[in-house]
């Protein structure tokens, strides 16, 4: 099936017909659907993200869609999903062509395994930190670092290649006046307090906070401040102290709480200064923790 047939049941334009053959849906979001596809010119499997019909004539959504492609394409990092190009359907819906990844998202792995070992968590967090190091060096804030947007590529070895995906609400802060040009975006459980409460716009430190939440969830199977609604999360952050990961997982060393207290500090000034510092500090925790405490206690 071709993109055109899938979207409007009409014959495709010659460009798309000669280039991309579309298969099944492999992902869905509010803005678009992602399809498995084949680039018949290059002879490779790709993923094509196609904007939904209802958004195809909204200038602001189209701008956001193009921004996603442009920002991701600038990363040039092995830890960021690669953009291969863009296309437009006959009906005018824009498409982003990505490399096709084989594996699973971090959220899928957590749903399957419950929790991860400290070794597994540190490996994943450090690779995401490398992606954020590249993004932040280019002045790009991801704004939605969470397990759904972390892909674990199966390369046949013991360790996955970790890639950050979905730059749909990412922002370039280069040349922008702040904070007037920013609006609240992201997933509440992973939002830094200063962003959640509207005190300041997102920046690199709010991305690092989100990565700290991801680490907490990998180790404990839950977010530090879970909630079914934005208000529940907000009230939890306002009222509650950070839970102890070592209490929730007694097989973890106390040093992990020291790392969490800094990664998830409510004041961005006291957080890690960079993604590299965050990753290096977690690596130090891994090296000093007792080996027996790396053993995963599987969730039932």
C-alpha positions as a Markdown table, in Angstrom:
| # | Residue | x | y | z |
|---|---|---|---|---|
| 1 | Unk | 0.0 | 0.0 | 0.0 |
| 2 | Unk | 1.3 | 3.5 | -0.8 |
| 3 | Unk | 1.0 | 6.6 | 1.3 |
| 4 | Unk | -1.6 | 8.1 | -1.0 |
| 5 | Unk | -3.9 | 5.1 | -0.9 |
| 6 | Unk | -3.5 | 4.9 | 2.8 |
| 7 | Unk | -4.6 | 8.5 | 3.4 |
| 8 | Unk | -7.1 | 9.4 | 0.7 |
| 9 | Unk | -7.6 | 6.2 | -1.4 |
| 10 | Unk | -6.3 | 7.9 | -4.5 |
| 11 | Unk | -3.4 | 7.1 | -6.7 |
| 12 | Unk | -0.1 | 8.5 | -5.4 |
| 13 | Unk | 2.0 | 11.2 | -6.9 |
| 14 | Unk | 4.8 | 10.0 | -9.1 |
| 15 | Unk | 7.5 | 11.0 | -6.6 |
| 16 | Unk | 6.0 | 9.0 | -3.7 |
| 17 | Unk | 4.9 | 6.2 | -5.9 |
| 18 | Unk | 8.5 | 5.7 | -7.1 |
| 19 | Unk | 10.1 | 6.0 | -3.7 |
| 20 | Unk | 8.1 | 4.8 | -0.6 |
| 21 | Unk | 5.9 | 1.7 | -0.2 |
| 22 | Unk | 4.0 | 1.8 | 3.0 |
| 23 | Unk | 3.1 | -1.1 | 5.3 |
| 24 | Unk | 1.5 | -1.3 | 8.7 |
| 25 | Unk | 1.1 | 1.3 | 11.4 |
| 26 | Unk | 3.9 | 1.0 | 14.0 |
| 27 | Unk | 3.1 | 4.1 | 16.1 |
| 28 | Unk | 0.4 | 6.7 | 16.6 |
| 29 | Unk | 0.3 | 10.1 | 18.2 |
| 30 | Unk | -1.9 | 13.2 | 18.4 |
| 31 | Unk | -0.3 | 14.8 | 15.3 |
| 32 | Unk | 0.5 | 11.8 | 13.1 |
| 33 | Unk | 0.9 | 8.1 | 12.5 |
| 34 | Unk | 4.1 | 6.3 | 11.9 |
| 35 | Unk | 4.2 | 3.5 | 9.2 |
| 36 | Unk | 6.7 | 0.9 | 8.4 |
| 37 | Unk | 7.8 | 1.6 | 4.8 |
| 38 | Unk | 10.3 | 0.7 | 2.2 |
| 39 | Unk | 12.5 | 3.1 | 0.3 |
| 40 | Unk | 12.6 | 1.4 | -3.1 |
| 41 | Unk | 15.2 | 3.7 | -4.4 |
| 42 | Unk | 17.8 | 3.0 | -1.7 |
| 43 | Unk | 16.5 | -0.5 | -1.0 |
| 44 | Unk | 16.2 | 0.1 | 2.8 |
| 45 | Unk | 13.4 | -0.1 | 5.4 |
| 46 | Unk | 12.3 | 3.2 | 6.8 |
| 47 | Unk | 9.6 | 4.7 | 9.1 |
| 48 | Unk | 7.3 | 7.3 | 7.7 |
| 49 | Unk | 5.5 | 9.7 | 10.0 |
| 50 | Unk | 2.5 | 11.1 | 8.3 |
| 51 | Unk | 0.5 | 14.1 | 9.6 |
| 52 | Unk | -3.1 | 13.4 | 10.3 |
| 53 | Unk | -5.7 | 14.8 | 7.9 |
| 54 | Unk | -7.3 | 17.1 | 10.5 |
| 55 | Unk | -4.0 | 18.9 | 11.0 |
| 56 | Unk | -2.7 | 19.1 | 7.4 |
| 57 | Unk | -4.0 | 22.6 | 6.9 |
| 58 | Unk | -3.1 | 24.1 | 10.3 |
| 59 | Unk | -0.2 | 26.4 | 9.8 |
| 60 | Unk | 1.1 | 26.1 | 13.4 |
| 61 | Unk | 1.0 | 22.3 | 13.4 |
| 62 | Unk | 2.7 | 22.1 | 10.0 |
| 63 | Unk | 5.4 | 24.5 | 11.3 |
| 64 | Unk | 5.9 | 22.3 | 14.4 |
| 65 | Unk | 6.1 | 19.2 | 12.2 |
| 66 | Unk | 8.8 | 20.7 | 10.0 |
| 67 | Unk | 10.6 | 21.9 | 13.1 |
| 68 | Unk | 10.6 | 18.3 | 14.4 |
| 69 | Unk | 12.4 | 17.1 | 11.3 |
| 70 | Unk | 14.8 | 20.0 | 11.1 |
| 71 | Unk | 15.9 | 19.8 | 14.8 |
| 72 | Unk | 16.3 | 16.0 | 14.7 |
| 73 | Unk | 18.3 | 16.2 | 11.4 |
| 74 | Unk | 20.7 | 18.6 | 13.0 |
| 75 | Unk | 21.7 | 16.3 | 15.8 |
| 76 | Unk | 24.0 | 14.0 | 13.9 |
| 77 | Unk | 24.3 | 11.7 | 16.9 |
| 78 | Unk | 24.2 | 7.9 | 17.1 |
| 79 | Unk | 21.9 | 8.4 | 20.0 |
| 80 | Unk | 19.3 | 10.4 | 18.1 |
| 81 | Unk | 16.9 | 8.8 | 15.6 |
| 82 | Unk | 18.1 | 9.8 | 12.1 |
| 83 | Unk | 16.0 | 11.8 | 9.7 |
| 84 | Unk | 16.4 | 10.7 | 6.1 |
| 85 | Unk | 14.1 | 13.2 | 4.4 |
| 86 | Unk | 10.7 | 14.7 | 4.0 |
| 87 | Unk | 7.8 | 14.1 | 1.6 |
| 88 | Unk | 4.3 | 15.4 | 0.9 |
| 89 | Unk | 1.3 | 13.3 | 0.1 |
| 90 | Unk | -1.0 | 14.2 | -2.9 |
| 91 | Unk | -3.5 | 15.6 | -0.4 |
| 92 | Unk | -0.8 | 17.9 | 1.0 |
| 93 | Unk | 0.0 | 16.1 | 4.3 |
| 94 | Unk | 3.7 | 16.4 | 5.2 |
| 95 | Unk | 5.7 | 13.3 | 6.0 |
| 96 | Unk | 9.0 | 12.8 | 7.8 |
| 97 | Unk | 11.1 | 9.8 | 6.8 |
| 98 | Unk | 13.2 | 8.3 | 9.6 |
| 99 | Unk | 15.6 | 5.4 | 9.8 |
| 100 | Unk | 13.7 | 2.2 | 10.8 |
| 101 | Unk | 14.6 | 1.0 | 14.3 |
| 102 | Unk | 14.4 | -2.6 | 15.4 |
| 103 | Unk | 13.8 | -3.2 | 19.1 |
| 104 | Unk | 11.4 | -1.6 | 21.6 |
| 105 | Unk | 10.8 | 1.6 | 23.5 |
| 106 | Unk | 12.0 | 1.9 | 27.1 |
| 107 | Unk | 8.3 | 2.0 | 28.2 |
| 108 | Unk | 7.7 | -1.3 | 26.5 |
| 109 | Unk | 10.7 | -2.9 | 28.3 |
| 110 | Unk | 9.6 | -1.5 | 31.6 |
| 111 | Unk | 6.1 | -2.9 | 31.0 |
| 112 | Unk | 7.6 | -6.3 | 30.3 |
| 113 | Unk | 10.3 | -6.4 | 33.0 |
| 114 | Unk | 8.9 | -4.1 | 35.8 |
| 115 | Unk | 12.3 | -2.7 | 36.8 |
| 116 | Unk | 15.9 | -2.7 | 35.5 |
| 117 | Unk | 19.2 | -3.3 | 37.2 |
| 118 | Unk | 21.4 | -0.4 | 38.2 |
| 119 | Unk | 23.8 | -1.5 | 35.4 |
| 120 | Unk | 21.1 | -1.5 | 32.8 |
| 121 | Unk | 19.7 | 1.8 | 34.0 |
| 122 | Unk | 23.1 | 3.5 | 34.0 |
| 123 | Unk | 23.8 | 2.3 | 30.5 |
| 124 | Unk | 20.5 | 3.7 | 29.2 |
| 125 | Unk | 20.8 | 7.0 | 31.1 |
| 126 | Unk | 24.4 | 7.6 | 29.9 |
| 127 | Unk | 23.4 | 7.1 | 26.3 |
| 128 | Unk | 20.5 | 9.4 | 26.6 |
| 129 | Unk | 22.8 | 11.9 | 28.3 |
| 130 | Unk | 25.1 | 11.8 | 25.2 |
| 131 | Unk | 22.0 | 12.6 | 23.0 |
| 132 | Unk | 21.2 | 15.5 | 25.3 |
| 133 | Unk | 24.8 | 16.7 | 25.3 |
| 134 | Unk | 24.6 | 17.0 | 21.5 |
| 135 | Unk | 21.2 | 18.7 | 21.5 |
| 136 | Unk | 22.1 | 21.2 | 24.2 |
| 137 | Unk | 25.3 | 22.1 | 22.5 |
| 138 | Unk | 23.1 | 23.1 | 19.5 |
| 139 | Unk | 20.7 | 25.0 | 21.7 |
| 140 | Unk | 18.0 | 22.4 | 21.4 |
| 141 | Unk | 15.7 | 21.5 | 24.3 |
| 142 | Unk | 13.9 | 18.2 | 23.8 |
| 143 | Unk | 11.1 | 19.0 | 26.4 |
| 144 | Unk | 9.6 | 15.5 | 26.5 |
| 145 | Unk | 12.3 | 13.0 | 27.7 |
| 146 | Unk | 10.4 | 10.0 | 28.9 |
| 147 | Unk | 10.4 | 6.2 | 28.4 |
| 148 | Unk | 8.0 | 6.4 | 25.4 |
| 149 | Unk | 10.6 | 8.6 | 23.6 |
| 150 | Unk | 13.6 | 6.4 | 24.4 |
| 151 | Unk | 14.2 | 3.5 | 21.9 |
| 152 | Unk | 16.3 | 0.5 | 22.7 |
| 153 | Unk | 17.8 | -0.7 | 19.4 |
| 154 | Unk | 18.5 | -4.4 | 19.3 |
| 155 | Unk | 21.9 | -4.9 | 17.6 |
| 156 | Unk | 22.2 | -8.5 | 18.6 |
| 157 | Unk | 24.5 | -7.9 | 21.6 |
| 158 | Unk | 24.1 | -7.7 | 25.4 |
| 159 | Unk | 23.6 | -3.9 | 25.4 |
| 160 | Unk | 21.1 | -2.0 | 23.3 |
| 161 | Unk | 22.0 | 1.1 | 21.3 |
| 162 | Unk | 19.8 | 3.8 | 22.9 |
| 163 | Unk | 18.2 | 6.5 | 20.7 |
| 164 | Unk | 16.2 | 9.6 | 21.7 |
| 165 | Unk | 13.2 | 9.9 | 19.5 |
| 166 | Unk | 10.2 | 12.3 | 18.9 |
| 167 | Unk | 11.4 | 15.9 | 18.7 |
| 168 | Unk | 7.8 | 17.0 | 18.1 |
| 169 | Unk | 7.8 | 19.6 | 20.9 |
| 170 | Unk | 11.5 | 20.3 | 21.0 |
| 171 | Unk | 12.5 | 23.9 | 20.9 |
| 172 | Unk | 15.6 | 25.8 | 19.7 |
| 173 | Unk | 16.4 | 28.5 | 22.2 |
| 174 | Unk | 18.9 | 30.2 | 19.9 |
| 175 | Unk | 17.8 | 33.7 | 19.1 |
| 176 | Unk | 14.6 | 33.5 | 21.1 |
| 177 | Unk | 13.3 | 36.0 | 23.7 |
| 178 | Unk | 12.3 | 34.3 | 26.9 |
| 179 | Unk | 9.9 | 33.5 | 28.5 |
| 180 | Unk | 7.1 | 35.0 | 26.4 |
| 181 | Unk | 7.7 | 32.7 | 23.4 |
| 182 | Unk | 7.2 | 29.5 | 25.5 |
| 183 | Unk | 4.1 | 27.6 | 26.4 |
| 184 | Unk | 3.7 | 24.6 | 28.7 |
| 185 | Unk | 4.4 | 21.4 | 26.8 |
| 186 | Unk | 5.4 | 17.9 | 27.7 |
| 187 | Unk | 4.3 | 15.1 | 30.1 |
| 188 | Unk | 3.6 | 16.3 | 33.6 |
| 189 | Unk | 5.3 | 13.4 | 35.5 |
| 190 | Unk | 8.6 | 14.3 | 33.8 |
| 191 | Unk | 8.4 | 18.1 | 34.0 |
| 192 | Unk | 10.8 | 20.0 | 36.2 |
| 193 | Unk | 9.0 | 21.9 | 39.1 |
| 194 | Unk | 10.0 | 25.3 | 37.7 |
| 195 | Unk | 8.3 | 24.4 | 34.4 |
| 196 | Unk | 5.3 | 22.7 | 36.0 |
| 197 | Unk | 4.6 | 25.8 | 38.1 |
| 198 | Unk | 5.3 | 28.3 | 35.3 |
| 199 | Unk | 8.2 | 29.9 | 37.2 |
| 200 | Unk | 10.6 | 29.6 | 34.2 |
| 201 | Unk | 10.6 | 28.2 | 30.7 |
| 202 | Unk | 12.2 | 24.8 | 29.9 |
| 203 | Unk | 16.0 | 24.7 | 29.5 |
| 204 | Unk | 18.7 | 22.1 | 29.5 |
| 205 | Unk | 18.3 | 21.6 | 33.3 |
| 206 | Unk | 14.6 | 20.7 | 32.8 |
| 207 | Unk | 15.7 | 18.0 | 30.3 |
| 208 | Unk | 18.1 | 16.7 | 32.9 |
| 209 | Unk | 15.4 | 16.6 | 35.5 |
| 210 | Unk | 13.3 | 14.5 | 33.1 |
| 211 | Unk | 16.2 | 12.2 | 32.6 |
| 212 | Unk | 16.4 | 11.8 | 36.4 |
| 213 | Unk | 12.8 | 10.8 | 36.5 |
| 214 | Unk | 13.5 | 8.2 | 33.8 |
| 215 | Unk | 16.3 | 6.8 | 35.9 |
| 216 | Unk | 14.0 | 6.7 | 39.0 |
| 217 | Unk | 11.3 | 4.9 | 37.0 |
| 218 | Unk | 13.8 | 2.3 | 35.6 |
| 219 | Unk | 15.0 | 1.4 | 39.1 |
| 220 | Unk | 11.7 | 1.5 | 41.0 |
| 221 | Unk | 9.0 | 0.9 | 38.4 |
| 222 | Unk | 7.2 | 4.2 | 39.1 |
| 223 | Unk | 7.7 | 7.9 | 38.7 |
| 224 | Unk | 8.7 | 9.9 | 41.8 |
| 225 | Unk | 5.5 | 12.0 | 41.6 |
| 226 | Unk | 2.9 | 9.9 | 39.8 |
| 227 | Unk | -0.6 | 11.2 | 39.0 |
| 228 | Unk | -3.6 | 10.5 | 36.7 |
| 229 | Unk | -3.9 | 14.2 | 35.9 |
| 230 | Unk | -1.9 | 17.4 | 35.6 |
| 231 | Unk | -3.3 | 18.6 | 38.9 |
| 232 | Unk | -2.5 | 15.4 | 40.8 |
| 233 | Unk | 1.1 | 15.6 | 39.6 |
| 234 | Unk | 1.3 | 19.3 | 40.5 |
| 235 | Unk | 0.0 | 18.7 | 44.0 |
| 236 | Unk | 2.3 | 15.8 | 44.5 |
| 237 | Unk | 5.3 | 17.8 | 43.6 |
| 238 | Unk | 4.2 | 20.7 | 45.8 |
| 239 | Unk | 3.4 | 18.6 | 48.8 |
| 240 | Unk | 5.7 | 15.6 | 48.7 |
| 241 | Unk | 9.4 | 15.0 | 49.4 |
| 242 | Unk | 11.3 | 12.9 | 46.9 |
| 243 | Unk | 10.8 | 9.2 | 47.7 |
| 244 | Unk | 13.9 | 7.2 | 48.4 |
| 245 | Unk | 14.8 | 4.8 | 45.6 |
| 246 | Unk | 16.8 | 2.8 | 48.0 |
| 247 | Unk | 13.8 | 2.3 | 50.2 |
| 248 | Unk | 11.6 | 1.3 | 47.3 |
| 249 | Unk | 14.4 | -1.0 | 46.1 |
| 250 | Unk | 16.4 | -2.3 | 49.2 |
| 251 | Unk | 18.9 | -4.0 | 46.9 |
| 252 | Unk | 20.1 | -0.5 | 45.8 |
| 253 | Unk | 22.9 | 1.3 | 47.5 |
| 254 | Unk | 22.3 | 4.5 | 49.4 |
| 255 | Unk | 24.5 | 6.4 | 46.9 |
| 256 | Unk | 21.7 | 6.2 | 44.4 |
| 257 | Unk | 19.6 | 8.4 | 46.6 |
| 258 | Unk | 22.4 | 11.0 | 46.7 |
| 259 | Unk | 22.4 | 11.0 | 42.9 |
| 260 | Unk | 18.6 | 11.2 | 42.7 |
| 261 | Unk | 18.5 | 14.1 | 45.2 |
| 262 | Unk | 20.7 | 16.1 | 42.9 |
| 263 | Unk | 19.2 | 15.0 | 39.5 |
| 264 | Unk | 15.7 | 15.7 | 40.8 |
| 265 | Unk | 16.4 | 18.7 | 43.0 |
| 266 | Unk | 13.5 | 21.2 | 43.0 |
| 267 | Unk | 15.9 | 24.1 | 42.4 |
| 268 | Unk | 17.6 | 23.8 | 39.0 |
| 269 | Unk | 20.7 | 25.6 | 40.4 |
| 270 | Unk | 21.5 | 22.5 | 42.5 |
| 271 | Unk | 21.1 | 20.0 | 39.7 |
| 272 | Unk | 23.8 | 18.6 | 37.6 |
| 273 | Unk | 25.3 | 21.3 | 35.4 |
| 274 | Unk | 25.3 | 19.2 | 32.2 |
| 275 | Unk | 24.1 | 15.9 | 30.8 |
| 276 | Unk | 27.7 | 14.7 | 30.8 |
| 277 | Unk | 28.1 | 15.5 | 34.5 |
| 278 | Unk | 24.9 | 13.6 | 35.2 |
| 279 | Unk | 26.0 | 10.6 | 33.3 |
| 280 | Unk | 29.5 | 10.6 | 34.8 |
| 281 | Unk | 28.0 | 10.9 | 38.4 |
| 282 | Unk | 25.8 | 7.9 | 37.8 |
| 283 | Unk | 28.7 | 5.9 | 36.4 |
| 284 | Unk | 30.6 | 6.7 | 39.7 |
| 285 | Unk | 27.6 | 5.3 | 41.6 |
| 286 | Unk | 27.7 | 2.2 | 39.5 |
| 287 | Unk | 31.4 | 1.7 | 40.2 |
| 288 | Unk | 31.2 | 2.1 | 43.9 |
| 289 | Unk | 28.0 | 0.2 | 44.6 |
| 290 | Unk | 28.3 | -3.4 | 45.9 |
| 291 | Unk | 28.2 | -5.8 | 42.9 |
| 292 | Unk | 25.5 | -7.9 | 44.6 |
| 293 | Unk | 23.2 | -5.0 | 44.5 |
| 294 | Unk | 23.1 | -4.8 | 40.8 |
| 295 | Unk | 21.0 | -8.0 | 40.7 |
| 296 | Unk | 17.5 | -7.3 | 39.5 |
| 297 | Unk | 14.6 | -8.3 | 41.7 |
| 298 | Unk | 12.0 | -9.0 | 39.1 |
| 299 | Unk | 8.5 | -7.7 | 39.5 |
| 300 | Unk | 5.9 | -10.4 | 39.7 |
